[in-house]
């Protein structure tokens, strides 16, 4: 994972930036396409279809697309076995990436500076031994839902609480 700020040419304005770093280009492209599908192809997520936390990245549970997915999964499962209605966390598509937090990581500064709901750049980067490379100049999303918490700060009100408890 990468954390930092992006600066616009000719200004002093800084925009928070979060990057998922992969060593496999094809996998990074698949992840990028998945997030594009969550936003209906919009690189600026004005409708809040994607939620990110330093813990997880997932589709917003309160959007019609996610509700429709859960209703479909529940209906299909209960058609096969009426007493096995799925718990939403089991049918929840979660994109989780673990990373080693290095001593000099910018994450600590990023966490102290970032204030929700400031928009931030979110993207995928490939680093296959030749240095980090963005997939393309148009590959970054502008997202608004970012949660940064330590695992010990999570409560039962956080969707990540049960996910981390179970995995």
C-alpha positions as CSV (number, residue, x, y, z in Angstrom):
1,X,0.0,0.0,0.0
2,X,1.1,3.5,-0.7
3,X,0.0,6.7,1.1
4,X,0.9,10.2,0.2
5,X,-0.4,13.4,-1.4
6,X,-0.7,14.5,-5.0
7,X,-0.1,18.0,-6.1
8,X,-1.7,19.8,-9.0
9,X,0.7,21.5,-11.5
10,X,1.0,25.2,-10.8
11,X,-0.7,25.1,-7.4
12,X,0.2,24.4,-3.8
13,X,-3.0,22.3,-3.4
14,X,-2.5,18.8,-2.0
15,X,-4.9,15.9,-2.5
16,X,-4.6,12.8,-0.3
17,X,-3.5,9.7,-2.3
18,X,-3.9,6.0,-1.6
19,X,-2.4,3.3,-3.9
20,X,-2.7,-0.5,-3.8
21,X,0.6,-1.9,-5.1
22,X,0.8,-5.2,-7.0
23,X,3.6,-7.1,-8.6
24,X,1.4,-8.7,-11.2
25,X,0.1,-6.3,-14.0
26,X,-2.8,-8.6,-15.0
27,X,-4.0,-8.9,-11.4
28,X,-3.8,-5.1,-10.9
29,X,-5.8,-4.6,-14.1
30,X,-8.4,-7.1,-12.8
31,X,-8.7,-5.2,-9.5
32,X,-9.0,-1.9,-11.4
33,X,-11.8,-3.3,-13.5
34,X,-13.6,-4.6,-10.4
35,X,-13.6,-1.2,-8.8
36,X,-14.7,0.4,-12.2
37,X,-17.7,-2.0,-12.1
38,X,-18.5,-0.8,-8.6
39,X,-18.6,2.8,-9.8
40,X,-20.5,2.1,-13.1
41,X,-17.4,3.2,-15.0
42,X,-17.1,6.5,-13.3
43,X,-13.6,7.5,-12.2
44,X,-15.0,10.1,-9.9
45,X,-17.2,8.3,-7.4
46,X,-19.7,11.2,-6.8
47,X,-22.3,8.8,-5.5
48,X,-20.2,7.0,-2.9
49,X,-20.4,3.5,-4.4
50,X,-17.0,2.5,-3.1
51,X,-15.9,2.5,0.6
52,X,-12.3,2.1,1.6
53,X,-10.6,1.7,4.8
54,X,-6.9,1.0,5.5
55,X,-8.3,-2.3,6.5
56,X,-10.6,-3.2,3.6
57,X,-12.0,-1.9,0.3
58,X,-15.6,-2.8,-0.5
59,X,-18.8,-1.7,-2.3
60,X,-20.9,0.6,-0.3
61,X,-23.5,-1.5,1.5
62,X,-26.2,1.1,1.4
63,X,-26.3,1.5,-2.4
64,X,-29.0,-0.2,-4.6
65,X,-26.4,-2.3,-6.5
66,X,-25.1,-3.9,-3.2
67,X,-28.7,-4.4,-1.9
68,X,-29.7,-6.1,-5.1
69,X,-26.7,-8.4,-4.9
70,X,-27.5,-9.4,-1.3
71,X,-31.1,-10.0,-2.1
72,X,-30.2,-12.1,-5.1
73,X,-27.7,-14.2,-3.1
74,X,-30.2,-14.6,-0.2
75,X,-32.9,-15.7,-2.6
76,X,-30.7,-18.2,-4.5
77,X,-29.4,-19.7,-1.2
78,X,-32.8,-20.0,0.4
79,X,-34.3,-21.6,-2.7
80,X,-31.8,-24.4,-2.3
81,X,-32.1,-24.7,1.5
82,X,-34.7,-22.6,3.3
83,X,-32.8,-22.9,6.7
84,X,-29.5,-21.6,5.3
85,X,-30.1,-17.9,4.7
86,X,-26.6,-16.5,4.3
87,X,-25.1,-13.9,6.6
88,X,-24.3,-10.9,4.5
89,X,-20.6,-10.9,5.5
90,X,-20.3,-14.4,3.8
91,X,-21.6,-13.0,0.5
92,X,-19.9,-9.7,0.8
93,X,-17.3,-9.1,-1.9
94,X,-14.3,-7.7,-0.1
95,X,-11.0,-6.7,-1.6
96,X,-8.4,-7.1,1.2
97,X,-4.7,-6.5,0.8
98,X,-2.3,-7.1,3.6
99,X,0.9,-5.0,3.7
100,X,3.9,-4.7,6.0
101,X,3.9,-1.3,7.8
102,X,7.5,-0.1,7.6
103,X,9.0,2.1,10.4
104,X,9.3,5.1,8.0
105,X,5.9,4.6,6.5
106,X,4.0,7.8,5.5
107,X,0.8,6.1,6.8
108,X,1.1,7.6,10.3
109,X,1.4,11.2,8.8
110,X,-1.3,10.5,6.3
111,X,-3.6,9.3,9.2
112,X,-2.9,12.4,11.2
113,X,-3.5,14.8,8.2
114,X,-6.5,13.1,6.5
115,X,-9.9,14.4,7.5
116,X,-13.0,12.6,6.2
117,X,-14.9,13.4,3.9
118,X,-12.0,15.0,1.9
119,X,-11.9,13.4,-1.5
120,X,-8.7,11.4,-2.3
121,X,-7.1,9.7,-5.2
122,X,-7.2,5.9,-5.1
123,X,-5.5,3.7,-7.6
124,X,-3.5,0.6,-8.4
125,X,0.2,0.6,-9.1
126,X,2.4,-2.2,-10.4
127,X,5.9,-2.7,-9.1
128,X,7.4,-5.8,-10.7
129,X,11.0,-5.0,-9.8
130,X,11.5,-2.0,-12.1
131,X,10.0,0.6,-9.7
132,X,6.4,1.5,-9.2
133,X,4.4,2.2,-12.4
134,X,0.8,3.6,-12.6
135,X,-1.3,1.5,-14.9
136,X,-2.2,4.7,-16.9
137,X,-2.6,8.4,-16.2
138,X,-6.4,7.9,-16.1
139,X,-6.3,4.9,-13.7
140,X,-6.9,6.8,-10.5
141,X,-10.3,7.1,-8.9
142,X,-11.5,10.1,-6.9
143,X,-13.2,8.6,-3.8
144,X,-14.8,10.1,-0.7
145,X,-15.3,7.2,1.8
146,X,-12.1,6.5,3.6
147,X,-11.8,5.1,7.1
148,X,-8.4,4.8,8.8
149,X,-8.4,2.9,12.1
150,X,-6.2,0.6,14.0
151,X,-7.7,-2.9,14.5
152,X,-8.0,-2.2,18.3
153,X,-10.1,1.0,17.5
154,X,-12.8,-1.0,15.7
155,X,-16.1,-1.6,17.4
156,X,-19.1,-3.8,16.4
157,X,-20.5,-0.7,14.5
158,X,-17.6,-1.1,12.0
159,X,-18.2,-3.6,9.1
160,X,-14.5,-4.5,9.4
161,X,-14.8,-5.6,13.0
162,X,-16.5,-9.0,12.2
163,X,-14.4,-9.5,9.1
164,X,-11.1,-9.3,11.0
165,X,-12.5,-11.3,13.9
166,X,-13.4,-14.1,11.5
167,X,-10.2,-14.1,9.4
